[in-house]
Amino acid sequence: MARKPSSKTEFVLFDVVYNDGSQRSNRRVPKEILGGIDGDNPARAVIEEQDREIAERSGQSMPEIKVVKRSA
């Protein structure tokens, strides 16, 4: 029997290293924005936007991102 198409968004997990040496793991990025000619580059913009939202809510600034790579 065939499966029904799923409406939930699938995510790819990324590890983020910041300039101050701190690291956050398993940051979720929607799978549909990745791939193509840009590869994983759009993930950085999504994670930066997530950081802006986190900083806005917490009142604390987030350090600048140094490296973004897929989680193993």
C-alpha positions in Angstrom: 0.0 0.0 0.0 1.4 3.4 -0.9 2.1 6.0 1.7 0.3 9.3 1.9 2.4 12.3 1.2 3.6 13.9 4.4 2.9 17.6 5.0 5.4 18.1 7.7 8.7 19.8 6.9 11.8 17.8 7.1 14.9 19.3 8.6 18.7 18.9 8.4 20.7 19.3 11.6 23.8 21.6 11.7 26.5 22.3 14.3 27.4 26.0 14.7 30.8 27.2 16.1 30.9 30.9 17.2 33.9 33.2 17.2 34.1 33.1 21.0 34.6 29.4 20.8 31.2 28.3 22.0 29.3 25.7 20.0 25.6 24.8 19.5 24.6 21.5 18.0 21.6 20.2 16.1 20.3 23.5 14.8 17.4 22.7 12.5 17.2 24.1 9.0 14.4 23.2 6.5 15.6 20.7 4.0 13.9 22.3 1.0 16.2 25.4 1.1 19.3 23.3 0.8 21.0 21.8 -2.2 21.1 23.2 -5.7 23.9 25.5 -6.8 24.3 27.0 -3.3 24.6 23.7 -1.4 24.5 24.3 2.3 25.2 28.0 2.2 21.6 29.0 2.8 21.7 27.3 6.1 24.0 30.0 7.5 21.4 32.7 6.7 18.6 30.7 8.4 20.7 30.1 11.5 21.7 33.8 11.7 18.0 34.7 11.6 17.3 32.1 14.4 20.1 33.7 16.4 18.6 37.2 15.9 15.3 35.9 17.2 16.9 34.2 20.2 18.9 37.4 21.0 15.7 39.5 20.7 13.8 37.3 23.1 16.6 36.8 25.6 17.9 40.4 25.6 21.4 39.1 25.1 23.4 39.4 21.9 24.6 36.2 20.2 28.3 35.9 19.1 29.2 36.0 15.5 29.1 32.7 13.6 32.5 31.3 12.6 31.6 27.9 11.1 28.4 26.1 10.1 28.6 22.4 9.2 26.2 19.5 9.0 25.9 17.4 12.2 27.4 13.9 11.9 
